[in-house]
Amino acid sequence: MALQVTEMVVPVVLMLLIGVFCRRKEILDEKGLAGMKSLIGNVLLPVVLFNAFFTAGYSLSVVLLFVVVYLGFTVALLAGFALRRFVSPYPRFLPFLLTSAEGGMLGYALYGLLTGNQSGFAAVDLGQTVFAYTVFLAALKASDGKAVSLREMVKIMLTNRCFLGMALGILLGASGMGTRILNCPLSGILTRSIAMVAAPVGALVLLVVGYELNLNRKLLRPVAVTVLFRLVLMSGLLVLVSWVVFLLIPFSKDLLLALMILYALPAPFIIPLFADVGRDGEYISTVLSVETICTMVLFVGIAAYAVS
């Protein structure tokens, strides 16, 4: 078992270290990194999300997962507002660092390493993704003193290629069109093309994450408190959501792995994209870096369970 866990963990650590190496040796500069992130976010990841939801199974259990994951992250957001006084002088963004998850940039890559396919993660990521583009985004914009109308929220979703890839995959998969397409004689062209596009995503995502790892010792206390709060909240959600889900549907190890990955992930990397972070930017960057390291540590335990 130790060898199997090592086979899963070492490639992850290796790509993170390559990212760190690329930053320190200036093999990639900020402009090159921005181009890589744009390629991932605008081309590769939308294809991965489309394929995950296009090939996912749709049933009442998916609806159940959507509801409990969505409600769970809403509770975590409210808890974040209640805990803000414990991270002075950085209370503004604490709620957003304690809820939602970086499913797109990290969750699918890690789940794919565990199971060999990424579609199984789609069932738990649906509630997270919709939460991120509704309650999470509205509250984040409100932290800038800006109210987000329903029209603006819809516009943001419809101009985001990752969301569009997911939405198209759901439309085709849930309607049954996906099955018809996969059963047609030319389906091999589609599946092989998607596999070719999706193949480098996991490695590139991990390289970017490694490049952006940033640890600032000056922020040790507020960062440590924030990360501890998230670990406690996500552990509680994992236990509660798993209990509710498997009380109502048959136990599935792959589904439990997907939930374990979901609640081990760092907060969304999109926070600086949708809010004026100002002087809190370094705090947010350091928290996300430490949360990502925690994710990698937790991944070792999840991989051990996966092969047990």
PADRENTOR-561646 format. One line per field, with one value per residue: x, y, z of N, C-alpha, C in turn; residue in one letter. Coordinates in nm, 3 decimals. Layout:
// PADRENTOR-561646
n.east = (X ...)
n.north = (Y ...)
n.up = (Z ...)
ca.east = (X ...)
ca.north = (Y ...)
ca.up = (Z ...)
c.east = (X ...)
c.north = (Y ...)
c.up = (Z ...)
residu = (A ...)
//
This chain:
// PADRENTOR-561646
n.east = (0.083 0.196 0.367 0.183 0.052 0.267 0.317 0.101 0.131 0.392 0.412 0.246 0.379 0.619 0.546 0.465 0.710 0.855 0.721 0.793 1.068 1.074 0.995 1.198 1.431 1.364 1.261 1.007 0.837 0.626 0.456 0.462 0.351 0.096 -0.002 -0.006 -0.196 -0.415 -0.449 -0.512 -0.746 -0.921 -0.929 -0.833 -0.934 -1.219 -1.283 -1.223 -1.411 -1.648 -1.636 -1.641 -1.897 -2.051 -2.021 -2.107 -2.319 -2.670 -2.903 -3.136 -2.964 -2.760 -2.890 -2.942 -2.676 -2.603 -2.769 -2.696 -2.420 -2.418 -2.571 -2.407 -2.167 -2.276 -2.342 -2.080 -1.981 -2.138 -2.049 -1.791 -1.827 -1.908 -1.674 -1.489 -1.368 -1.150 -0.926 -0.803 -0.569 -0.718 -0.998 -1.182 -1.180 -1.192 -1.435 -1.456 -1.236 -1.288 -1.478 -1.636 -1.442 -1.141 -1.217 -1.207 -0.939 -0.785 -0.921 -1.029 -0.794 -0.659 -0.848 -0.860 -0.606 -0.638 -0.845 -0.833 -1.011 -1.202 -1.466 -1.621 -1.588 -1.746 -2.009 -2.002 -1.887 -2.066 -2.256 -2.077 -1.967 -2.189 -2.261 -2.033 -2.066 -2.294 -2.410 -2.153 -2.011 -2.181 -2.170 -1.897 -1.864 -2.022 -1.860 -1.697 -1.861 -2.041 -2.342 -2.461 -2.651 -2.905 -2.896 -2.633 -2.491 -2.565 -2.455 -2.179 -2.149 -2.215 -2.012 -1.795 -1.579 -1.530 -1.759 -1.944 -1.857 -1.911 -2.192 -2.282 -2.202 -2.363 -2.617 -2.616 -2.554 -2.751 -2.984 -2.975 -2.864 -2.592 -2.537 -2.638 -2.466 -2.221 -2.264 -2.267 -2.117 -1.899 -1.805 -1.560 -1.379 -1.447 -1.408 -1.135 -1.021 -1.096 -0.961 -0.698 -0.677 -0.733 -0.534 -0.282 -0.368 -0.379 -0.104 -0.014 -0.173 -0.086 0.180 0.149 0.031 0.245 0.433 0.315 0.316 0.348 0.492 0.464 0.624 0.565 0.295 0.215 0.051 -0.231 -0.272 -0.232 -0.444 -0.662 -0.633 -0.655 -0.922 -1.052 -0.981 -1.111 -1.381 -1.422 -1.368 -1.579 -1.793 -1.741 -1.787 -2.057 -2.195 -2.129 -2.251 -2.526 -2.563 -2.495 -2.677 -2.904 -2.852 -2.695 -2.373 -2.071 -1.743 -1.590 -1.742 -1.723 -1.448 -1.445 -1.584 -1.406 -1.181 -1.296 -1.350 -1.096 -0.969 -0.816 -0.941 -1.127 -0.931 -1.012 -1.069 -0.909 -0.970 -1.229 -1.264 -1.152 -0.869 -0.673 -0.471 -0.494 -0.411 -0.163 -0.203 -0.420 -0.299 -0.098 -0.250 -0.392 -0.176 -0.076 -0.304 -0.311 -0.080 -0.160 -0.366 -0.217 -0.085 -0.304 -0.390 -0.219 -0.310 -0.569 -0.510 -0.398 -0.623 -0.766 -0.635 -0.659)
n.north = (-0.121 0.125 0.178 0.223 0.455 0.630 0.638 0.790 1.032 1.136 1.235 1.464 1.623 1.654 1.811 2.044 2.123 2.166 2.390 2.575 2.576 2.686 2.946 3.043 3.017 3.177 3.077 3.088 3.391 3.650 3.730 3.511 3.318 3.426 3.392 3.112 3.054 3.175 3.013 2.769 2.841 2.941 2.764 2.486 2.397 2.452 2.252 2.019 2.042 2.039 1.777 1.627 1.677 1.614 1.340 1.251 1.075 1.126 1.173 1.139 1.137 1.308 1.552 1.562 1.576 1.821 2.000 1.959 2.015 2.279 2.409 2.352 2.496 2.749 2.774 2.765 3.005 3.192 3.129 3.223 3.501 3.537 3.481 3.676 3.865 3.742 3.752 3.999 4.230 4.165 4.117 4.134 3.957 3.707 3.540 3.446 3.296 3.077 2.923 2.756 2.615 2.534 2.383 2.362 2.433 2.259 2.043 1.854 1.764 1.634 1.440 1.295 1.179 0.998 0.820 0.778 0.889 1.191 1.250 1.162 1.349 1.557 1.542 1.626 1.870 2.032 2.162 2.321 2.485 2.630 2.758 2.920 3.103 3.237 3.292 3.321 3.493 3.718 3.801 3.855 4.068 4.250 4.303 4.496 4.704 4.703 4.624 4.329 4.268 4.038 4.024 4.110 3.904 3.684 3.766 3.757 3.482 3.387 3.485 3.352 3.104 2.856 2.811 2.804 2.578 2.380 2.416 2.350 2.084 1.975 2.024 1.861 1.612 1.564 1.573 1.347 1.351 1.329 1.055 0.955 1.078 0.966 0.708 0.708 0.640 0.811 0.888 0.830 1.014 1.250 1.176 1.108 1.349 1.518 1.387 1.434 1.714 1.745 1.605 1.739 1.904 1.856 1.845 2.101 2.271 2.209 2.287 2.566 2.626 2.555 2.746 2.978 2.954 3.113 3.217 3.413 3.512 3.720 3.733 3.525 3.465 3.558 3.413 3.146 3.117 3.153 2.937 2.724 2.757 2.704 2.434 2.310 2.376 2.262 1.994 1.935 1.976 1.773 1.540 1.579 1.616 1.377 1.194 1.263 1.222 0.947 0.834 0.848 0.752 0.463 0.357 0.471 0.432 0.581 0.815 0.906 0.957 1.170 1.364 1.388 1.495 1.738 1.880 1.903 2.086 2.408 2.748 2.928 3.038 3.263 3.491 3.738 3.819 3.911 4.106 4.407 4.373 4.518 4.621 4.377 4.183 4.039 3.890 3.726 3.585 3.446 3.289 3.126 2.990 2.844 2.694 2.540 2.386 2.241 2.097 1.928 1.774 1.651 1.509 1.294 1.126 1.079 0.946 0.716 0.601 0.557 0.344 0.145)
n.up = (0.000 0.075 -0.137 -0.345 -0.255 -0.256 -0.529 -0.614 -0.475 -0.516 -0.792 -0.768 -0.575 -0.712 -0.939 -0.809 -0.698 -0.931 -1.021 -0.818 -0.865 -1.124 -1.069 -0.895 -1.051 -1.252 -1.488 -1.578 -1.615 -1.467 -1.671 -1.845 -1.675 -1.641 -1.901 -1.914 -1.715 -1.830 -2.057 -1.931 -1.786 -1.984 -2.197 -2.159 -1.901 -1.921 -2.109 -1.966 -1.757 -1.908 -2.012 -1.775 -1.669 -1.887 -1.914 -1.671 -1.436 -1.392 -1.142 -0.866 -0.652 -0.727 -0.720 -0.446 -0.348 -0.457 -0.313 -0.038 -0.038 -0.129 0.073 0.292 0.239 0.248 0.519 0.621 0.522 0.665 0.920 0.896 0.890 1.154 1.286 1.233 1.406 1.519 1.360 1.339 1.204 0.969 0.894 0.686 0.460 0.569 0.586 0.321 0.281 0.424 0.310 0.026 -0.252 -0.433 -0.677 -0.963 -1.050 -0.900 -0.769 -0.960 -1.080 -0.866 -0.789 -1.024 -1.025 -0.818 -0.897 -1.171 -1.346 -1.406 -1.394 -1.177 -0.979 -1.049 -0.954 -0.684 -0.714 -0.844 -0.671 -0.530 -0.732 -0.832 -0.595 -0.565 -0.772 -0.701 -0.408 -0.283 -0.461 -0.464 -0.195 -0.178 -0.357 -0.221 -0.007 -0.101 -0.095 -0.298 -0.449 -0.601 -0.874 -0.991 -1.267 -1.324 -1.203 -1.356 -1.598 -1.537 -1.501 -1.758 -1.910 -1.831 -1.920 -1.803 -1.649 -1.857 -1.998 -1.807 -1.785 -2.046 -2.056 -1.854 -1.963 -2.198 -2.085 -1.882 -2.033 -2.183 -2.428 -2.428 -2.394 -2.634 -2.817 -2.741 -2.817 -3.089 -3.414 -3.460 -3.217 -3.105 -3.209 -3.075 -2.801 -2.796 -2.873 -2.662 -2.456 -2.533 -2.508 -2.237 -2.107 -2.022 -1.816 -1.531 -1.458 -1.540 -1.384 -1.124 -1.147 -1.177 -0.929 -0.759 -0.843 -0.748 -0.474 -0.169 0.118 0.395 0.674 0.845 0.863 1.016 1.252 1.200 0.963 1.042 1.224 1.051 0.871 1.049 1.137 0.893 0.848 1.063 1.013 0.754 0.810 0.981 0.802 0.615 0.769 0.844 0.595 0.462 0.634 0.605 0.328 0.284 0.445 0.303 0.047 -0.112 0.012 -0.138 -0.226 -0.407 -0.425 -0.161 -0.160 -0.341 -0.193 0.023 -0.107 -0.196 0.046 0.140 -0.012 -0.091 -0.036 -0.293 -0.571 -0.699 -0.558 -0.553 -0.811 -0.826 -0.636 -0.480 -0.330 -0.203 0.070 0.189 0.020 0.038 0.269 0.189 -0.024 0.116 0.292 0.108 0.000 0.222 0.281 0.049 0.078 0.304 0.181 0.015 0.207 0.332 0.114 0.099 0.306 0.208 -0.028 0.078 0.194 -0.039 -0.165 0.014)
ca.east = (0.000 0.284 0.416 0.073 0.033 0.382 0.298 0.004 0.172 0.518 0.390 0.190 0.488 0.716 0.499 0.471 0.851 0.893 0.667 0.881 1.195 1.054 0.991 1.328 1.529 1.306 1.231 0.880 0.814 0.485 0.382 0.448 0.257 -0.038 -0.042 -0.038 -0.323 -0.520 -0.470 -0.583 -0.880 -1.007 -0.934 -0.819 -1.026 -1.357 -1.299 -1.225 -1.541 -1.749 -1.628 -1.680 -2.043 -2.106 -2.018 -2.152 -2.453 -2.764 -3.006 -3.177 -2.849 -2.687 -2.968 -2.915 -2.541 -2.605 -2.834 -2.622 -2.293 -2.451 -2.609 -2.291 -2.078 -2.346 -2.321 -1.940 -1.968 -2.197 -1.956 -1.678 -1.864 -1.912 -1.538 -1.399 -1.294 -1.033 -0.813 -0.765 -0.640 -0.758 -1.127 -1.272 -1.187 -1.195 -1.547 -1.439 -1.126 -1.336 -1.586 -1.617 -1.321 -1.079 -1.245 -1.164 -0.795 -0.712 -1.001 -1.037 -0.661 -0.628 -0.941 -0.818 -0.491 -0.683 -0.938 -0.808 -1.104 -1.239 -1.612 -1.680 -1.581 -1.845 -2.131 -1.987 -1.843 -2.178 -2.306 -1.971 -1.951 -2.306 -2.246 -1.928 -2.114 -2.417 -2.396 -2.014 -1.977 -2.261 -2.114 -1.764 -1.883 -2.077 -1.750 -1.646 -1.967 -2.115 -2.448 -2.460 -2.786 -2.918 -2.852 -2.486 -2.442 -2.584 -2.357 -2.049 -2.150 -2.221 -1.887 -1.688 -1.575 -1.539 -1.900 -2.012 -1.821 -1.989 -2.334 -2.306 -2.189 -2.485 -2.730 -2.610 -2.555 -2.880 -3.091 -2.960 -2.794 -2.455 -2.535 -2.657 -2.343 -2.116 -2.297 -2.263 -1.992 -1.790 -1.779 -1.418 -1.310 -1.473 -1.346 -0.989 -0.986 -1.108 -0.853 -0.574 -0.680 -0.738 -0.419 -0.181 -0.428 -0.337 0.036 -0.001 -0.235 0.004 0.296 0.108 0.014 0.378 0.494 0.254 0.327 0.410 0.479 0.513 0.629 0.509 0.150 0.202 -0.061 -0.363 -0.279 -0.248 -0.581 -0.753 -0.619 -0.712 -1.067 -1.100 -0.966 -1.217 -1.510 -1.430 -1.377 -1.718 -1.881 -1.718 -1.857 -2.202 -2.245 -2.116 -2.355 -2.656 -2.567 -2.496 -2.799 -3.012 -2.816 -2.595 -2.234 -1.982 -1.609 -1.549 -1.813 -1.660 -1.320 -1.474 -1.616 -1.283 -1.103 -1.365 -1.334 -0.953 -0.917 -0.808 -1.047 -1.114 -0.825 -1.071 -1.099 -0.852 -1.022 -1.362 -1.269 -1.035 -0.814 -0.596 -0.361 -0.516 -0.367 -0.056 -0.266 -0.497 -0.204 -0.030 -0.350 -0.416 -0.056 -0.073 -0.416 -0.272 0.014 -0.243 -0.434 -0.122 -0.063 -0.426 -0.399 -0.145 -0.403 -0.680 -0.455 -0.383 -0.757 -0.808 -0.575 -0.678)
ca.north = (0.000 0.241 0.206 0.280 0.593 0.705 0.657 0.898 1.156 1.189 1.323 1.592 1.699 1.685 1.924 2.163 2.162 2.223 2.526 2.654 2.587 2.779 3.083 3.082 3.026 3.270 3.008 3.152 3.520 3.673 3.736 3.373 3.252 3.477 3.325 2.974 3.054 3.207 2.891 2.671 2.888 2.974 2.657 2.349 2.365 2.439 2.121 1.920 2.054 1.990 1.631 1.571 1.683 1.548 1.195 1.219 1.019 1.220 1.103 1.211 1.150 1.428 1.664 1.561 1.626 1.965 2.072 1.954 2.085 2.422 2.457 2.341 2.610 2.869 2.775 2.799 3.149 3.261 3.109 3.312 3.636 3.535 3.461 3.779 3.940 3.666 3.769 4.140 4.335 4.118 4.047 4.153 3.844 3.578 3.451 3.390 3.201 2.964 2.853 2.718 2.535 2.546 2.258 2.362 2.437 2.161 1.928 1.753 1.707 1.541 1.327 1.214 1.100 0.890 0.725 0.757 0.969 1.314 1.270 1.136 1.469 1.654 1.536 1.707 2.005 2.110 2.250 2.417 2.582 2.719 2.841 3.019 3.207 3.301 3.348 3.359 3.609 3.832 3.847 3.909 4.201 4.335 4.343 4.619 4.803 4.699 4.524 4.258 4.234 3.907 4.040 4.115 3.771 3.601 3.811 3.704 3.339 3.362 3.528 3.268 2.985 2.736 2.791 2.765 2.439 2.300 2.426 2.273 1.944 1.938 2.025 1.743 1.491 1.544 1.555 1.218 1.370 1.282 0.911 0.934 1.121 0.869 0.581 0.721 0.585 0.908 0.932 0.815 1.139 1.343 1.133 1.117 1.492 1.568 1.328 1.502 1.848 1.738 1.532 1.816 2.000 1.830 1.883 2.246 2.333 2.190 2.372 2.704 2.634 2.556 2.874 3.086 2.934 3.231 3.210 3.535 3.486 3.834 3.713 3.391 3.444 3.560 3.306 3.020 3.114 3.136 2.799 2.636 2.769 2.633 2.290 2.266 2.387 2.164 1.860 1.921 1.960 1.640 1.443 1.602 1.592 1.233 1.125 1.287 1.162 0.800 0.793 0.848 0.674 0.359 0.401 0.457 0.476 0.688 0.936 0.953 1.016 1.301 1.454 1.411 1.590 1.867 1.951 1.921 2.187 2.547 2.839 2.959 3.130 3.375 3.603 3.865 3.855 3.971 4.203 4.492 4.320 4.623 4.579 4.239 4.091 3.951 3.798 3.630 3.501 3.357 3.192 3.030 2.907 2.750 2.601 2.447 2.291 2.152 2.008 1.825 1.685 1.572 1.421 1.171 1.041 1.039 0.845 0.591 0.542 0.516 0.216 0.047)
ca.up = (0.000 0.083 -0.272 -0.423 -0.208 -0.306 -0.674 -0.632 -0.411 -0.570 -0.908 -0.722 -0.512 -0.816 -1.019 -0.723 -0.687 -1.061 -1.020 -0.732 -0.937 -1.236 -1.015 -0.839 -1.158 -1.350 -1.613 -1.613 -1.548 -1.437 -1.797 -1.892 -1.586 -1.675 -2.024 -1.883 -1.642 -1.928 -2.136 -1.846 -1.750 -2.097 -2.298 -2.111 -1.792 -1.969 -2.174 -1.857 -1.690 -2.002 -2.019 -1.646 -1.654 -2.006 -1.893 -1.535 -1.423 -1.332 -1.067 -0.746 -0.563 -0.769 -0.665 -0.302 -0.329 -0.487 -0.204 0.089 -0.056 -0.138 0.206 0.379 0.216 0.296 0.664 0.645 0.496 0.780 1.033 0.872 0.935 1.300 1.339 1.180 1.508 1.564 1.269 1.326 1.131 0.836 0.907 0.572 0.367 0.640 0.548 0.187 0.290 0.503 0.241 -0.114 -0.273 -0.565 -0.746 -1.102 -1.069 -0.822 -0.730 -1.066 -1.100 -0.757 -0.797 -1.138 -0.983 -0.730 -0.957 -1.313 -1.426 -1.335 -1.396 -1.047 -0.894 -1.096 -0.872 -0.563 -0.752 -0.897 -0.566 -0.498 -0.841 -0.832 -0.475 -0.589 -0.864 -0.651 -0.273 -0.259 -0.541 -0.418 -0.067 -0.205 -0.414 -0.116 0.082 -0.162 -0.089 -0.424 -0.456 -0.729 -0.917 -1.055 -1.406 -1.324 -1.167 -1.475 -1.697 -1.496 -1.528 -1.901 -1.973 -1.777 -2.005 -1.719 -1.617 -1.980 -2.024 -1.713 -1.819 -2.168 -2.019 -1.779 -2.058 -2.283 -2.004 -1.813 -2.132 -2.249 -2.555 -2.411 -2.419 -2.779 -2.885 -2.710 -2.882 -3.235 -3.471 -3.460 -3.080 -3.075 -3.243 -2.965 -2.676 -2.808 -2.877 -2.526 -2.378 -2.571 -2.451 -2.091 -2.052 -1.947 -1.722 -1.394 -1.441 -1.554 -1.267 -1.010 -1.171 -1.146 -0.783 -0.701 -0.876 -0.671 -0.330 -0.110 0.263 0.459 0.818 0.918 0.875 1.072 1.343 1.135 0.865 1.116 1.278 0.937 0.820 1.152 1.128 0.773 0.869 1.155 0.944 0.645 0.872 1.027 0.685 0.558 0.853 0.837 0.459 0.436 0.713 0.542 0.194 0.288 0.514 0.205 -0.072 -0.079 0.026 -0.254 -0.188 -0.498 -0.384 -0.037 -0.200 -0.401 -0.082 0.098 -0.186 -0.196 0.173 0.168 -0.103 -0.042 -0.079 -0.437 -0.611 -0.773 -0.468 -0.600 -0.942 -0.816 -0.528 -0.462 -0.205 -0.138 0.158 0.232 -0.084 0.084 0.364 0.111 -0.097 0.210 0.338 0.000 -0.012 0.335 0.261 -0.057 0.140 0.385 0.087 -0.028 0.322 0.346 -0.003 0.132 0.381 0.121 -0.120 0.156 0.204 -0.174 -0.204 0.123)
c.east = (0.086 0.335 0.308 0.047 0.145 0.369 0.199 0.057 0.294 0.496 0.334 0.300 0.590 0.674 0.498 0.615 0.903 0.842 0.753 1.014 1.184 1.050 1.129 1.434 1.481 1.291 1.099 0.874 0.664 0.399 0.358 0.348 0.114 -0.090 -0.082 -0.172 -0.439 -0.552 -0.549 -0.728 -0.975 -1.020 -0.937 -0.921 -1.172 -1.383 -1.308 -1.361 -1.654 -1.751 -1.676 -1.832 -2.115 -2.118 -2.067 -2.291 -2.544 -2.880 -3.046 -3.060 -2.766 -2.757 -2.944 -2.777 -2.533 -2.659 -2.747 -2.486 -2.316 -2.484 -2.490 -2.196 -2.143 -2.328 -2.177 -1.915 -2.022 -2.108 -1.836 -1.706 -1.865 -1.772 -1.442 -1.314 -1.166 -0.912 -0.782 -0.614 -0.686 -0.895 -1.210 -1.290 -1.190 -1.311 -1.525 -1.323 -1.166 -1.443 -1.553 -1.483 -1.270 -1.092 -1.187 -1.015 -0.720 -0.791 -1.003 -0.902 -0.630 -0.720 -0.903 -0.698 -0.532 -0.758 -0.914 -0.906 -1.151 -1.390 -1.676 -1.678 -1.690 -1.968 -2.121 -1.947 -1.956 -2.229 -2.206 -1.962 -2.067 -2.303 -2.147 -1.978 -2.243 -2.391 -2.254 -1.979 -2.053 -2.206 -1.977 -1.774 -1.935 -1.968 -1.679 -1.747 -2.050 -2.220 -2.445 -2.603 -2.786 -2.868 -2.700 -2.427 -2.453 -2.482 -2.218 -2.040 -2.140 -2.097 -1.767 -1.688 -1.584 -1.685 -1.977 -1.982 -1.900 -2.136 -2.368 -2.297 -2.312 -2.604 -2.732 -2.620 -2.689 -2.994 -3.085 -2.887 -2.651 -2.443 -2.549 -2.530 -2.233 -2.141 -2.293 -2.126 -1.872 -1.750 -1.632 -1.338 -1.325 -1.396 -1.193 -0.942 -0.991 -0.993 -0.720 -0.566 -0.667 -0.611 -0.321 -0.236 -0.377 -0.196 0.052 -0.059 -0.142 0.131 0.265 0.094 0.150 0.448 0.444 0.257 0.407 0.386 0.544 0.507 0.567 0.359 0.117 0.076 -0.196 -0.381 -0.304 -0.390 -0.681 -0.751 -0.678 -0.864 -1.121 -1.091 -1.077 -1.352 -1.526 -1.437 -1.519 -1.813 -1.864 -1.795 -2.008 -2.259 -2.238 -2.224 -2.491 -2.667 -2.580 -2.606 -2.912 -2.982 -2.711 -2.453 -2.156 -1.846 -1.562 -1.616 -1.754 -1.524 -1.340 -1.506 -1.492 -1.192 -1.164 -1.336 -1.188 -0.894 -0.904 -0.928 -1.026 -1.004 -0.880 -1.094 -1.038 -0.906 -1.152 -1.374 -1.141 -0.973 -0.728 -0.482 -0.377 -0.464 -0.262 -0.109 -0.342 -0.404 -0.137 -0.125 -0.373 -0.297 -0.051 -0.186 -0.382 -0.173 -0.063 -0.317 -0.342 -0.094 -0.185 -0.441 -0.326 -0.237 -0.518 -0.633 -0.438 -0.517 -0.801 -0.756 -0.594 -0.788)
c.north = (0.126 0.280 0.271 0.425 0.681 0.735 0.770 1.033 1.219 1.276 1.461 1.680 1.743 1.806 2.053 2.215 2.221 2.366 2.620 2.680 2.689 2.924 3.128 3.100 3.117 3.206 3.059 3.287 3.538 3.676 3.595 3.296 3.296 3.412 3.181 2.963 3.085 3.086 2.788 2.715 2.907 2.863 2.519 2.313 2.360 2.304 2.011 1.922 2.004 1.838 1.567 1.569 1.618 1.398 1.154 1.154 1.117 1.143 1.190 1.229 1.273 1.553 1.676 1.619 1.777 2.044 2.074 2.026 2.236 2.479 2.454 2.458 2.742 2.883 2.815 2.948 3.230 3.248 3.201 3.454 3.644 3.530 3.573 3.848 3.870 3.683 3.916 4.148 4.293 4.050 4.043 4.029 3.708 3.489 3.380 3.291 3.075 2.883 2.834 2.645 2.553 2.413 2.254 2.350 2.325 2.032 1.817 1.685 1.602 1.419 1.235 1.127 0.980 0.781 0.697 0.828 1.086 1.333 1.251 1.256 1.569 1.657 1.623 1.851 2.092 2.210 2.357 2.525 2.680 2.810 2.953 3.134 3.274 3.366 3.400 3.488 3.734 3.889 3.910 4.049 4.299 4.381 4.467 4.732 4.809 4.589 4.460 4.218 4.095 3.914 4.040 3.977 3.676 3.637 3.756 3.555 3.311 3.408 3.449 3.135 2.856 2.706 2.746 2.621 2.345 2.298 2.344 2.124 1.894 1.927 1.898 1.614 1.462 1.519 1.418 1.228 1.318 1.134 0.882 0.968 1.017 0.734 0.589 0.676 0.680 0.954 0.924 0.942 1.239 1.303 1.142 1.263 1.552 1.515 1.398 1.641 1.843 1.680 1.619 1.902 1.980 1.878 2.036 2.319 2.325 2.274 2.518 2.723 2.640 2.689 2.984 3.064 3.048 3.231 3.334 3.517 3.599 3.814 3.581 3.374 3.449 3.449 3.172 3.008 3.087 2.992 2.700 2.639 2.691 2.482 2.236 2.267 2.281 2.021 1.834 1.901 1.822 1.534 1.456 1.566 1.443 1.155 1.140 1.212 1.011 0.745 0.773 0.770 0.570 0.414 0.375 0.512 0.590 0.820 0.993 1.016 1.156 1.403 1.487 1.511 1.729 1.946 1.962 2.034 2.324 2.627 2.876 3.061 3.255 3.498 3.735 3.910 3.933 4.073 4.285 4.456 4.421 4.569 4.436 4.136 3.992 3.847 3.689 3.532 3.400 3.250 3.085 2.936 2.802 2.649 2.497 2.343 2.191 2.051 1.894 1.724 1.593 1.471 1.289 1.074 0.992 0.932 0.711 0.522 0.486 0.378 0.109 -0.053)
c.up = (0.000 -0.055 -0.358 -0.385 -0.262 -0.454 -0.703 -0.585 -0.477 -0.695 -0.870 -0.665 -0.617 -0.898 -0.937 -0.714 -0.819 -1.072 -0.937 -0.803 -1.051 -1.188 -0.970 -0.947 -1.272 -1.489 -1.670 -1.543 -1.527 -1.563 -1.853 -1.808 -1.617 -1.801 -2.000 -1.811 -1.735 -2.015 -2.058 -1.826 -1.866 -2.201 -2.233 -2.004 -1.836 -2.037 -2.068 -1.788 -1.780 -2.002 -1.889 -1.632 -1.772 -1.984 -1.754 -1.539 -1.351 -1.269 -0.948 -0.649 -0.599 -0.716 -0.515 -0.273 -0.353 -0.368 -0.078 0.077 -0.058 0.000 0.302 0.363 0.257 0.447 0.697 0.623 0.614 0.903 1.019 0.916 1.087 1.361 1.301 1.286 1.553 1.472 1.242 1.299 0.992 0.838 0.780 0.487 0.436 0.595 0.416 0.182 0.366 0.431 0.094 -0.130 -0.415 -0.641 -0.886 -1.120 -0.997 -0.796 -0.835 -1.089 -0.992 -0.761 -0.912 -1.106 -0.898 -0.804 -1.105 -1.403 -1.341 -1.323 -1.259 -0.954 -0.929 -1.006 -0.747 -0.597 -0.802 -0.793 -0.531 -0.605 -0.845 -0.710 -0.500 -0.676 -0.818 -0.515 -0.248 -0.331 -0.496 -0.288 -0.086 -0.263 -0.309 -0.019 0.028 -0.156 -0.216 -0.419 -0.595 -0.764 -0.980 -1.199 -1.416 -1.296 -1.287 -1.582 -1.666 -1.529 -1.677 -1.976 -1.918 -1.852 -1.925 -1.685 -1.742 -2.017 -1.936 -1.753 -1.944 -2.139 -1.946 -1.874 -2.142 -2.201 -1.941 -1.911 -2.201 -2.383 -2.547 -2.443 -2.568 -2.856 -2.865 -2.778 -3.035 -3.287 -3.461 -3.319 -3.042 -3.104 -3.128 -2.839 -2.682 -2.811 -2.737 -2.439 -2.407 -2.507 -2.299 -2.029 -1.972 -1.834 -1.579 -1.368 -1.446 -1.433 -1.147 -1.025 -1.135 -0.995 -0.715 -0.724 -0.783 -0.520 -0.270 0.039 0.325 0.611 0.900 0.946 0.946 1.156 1.272 1.032 0.933 1.171 1.166 0.887 0.920 1.148 1.008 0.791 0.958 1.084 0.836 0.698 0.918 0.912 0.622 0.637 0.837 0.700 0.426 0.509 0.647 0.410 0.202 0.378 0.414 0.078 -0.033 -0.075 -0.102 -0.213 -0.278 -0.463 -0.256 -0.067 -0.259 -0.292 0.000 0.024 -0.179 -0.069 0.218 0.085 -0.037 -0.089 -0.226 -0.464 -0.679 -0.687 -0.519 -0.735 -0.933 -0.703 -0.525 -0.327 -0.131 -0.053 0.209 0.133 -0.039 0.183 0.290 0.039 -0.004 0.263 0.233 -0.018 0.098 0.322 0.153 -0.005 0.226 0.297 0.044 0.084 0.340 0.231 0.022 0.206 0.295 0.022 -0.048 0.171 0.069 -0.211 -0.096 0.090)
residu = (M A L Q V T E M V V P V V L M L L I G V F C R R K E I L D E K G L A G M K S L I G N V L L P V V L F N A F F T A G Y S L S V V L L F V V V Y L G F T V A L L A G F A L R R F V S P Y P R F L P F L L T S A E G G M L G Y A L Y G L L T G N Q S G F A A V D L G Q T V F A Y T V F L A A L K A S D G K A V S L R E M V K I M L T N R C F L G M A L G I L L G A S G M G T R I L N C P L S G I L T R S I A M V A A P V G A L V L L V V G Y E L N L N R K L L R P V A V T V L F R L V L M S G L L V L V S W V V F L L I P F S K D L L L A L M I L Y A L P A P F I I P L F A D V G R D G E Y I S T V L S V E T I C T M V L F V G I A A Y A V S)
//
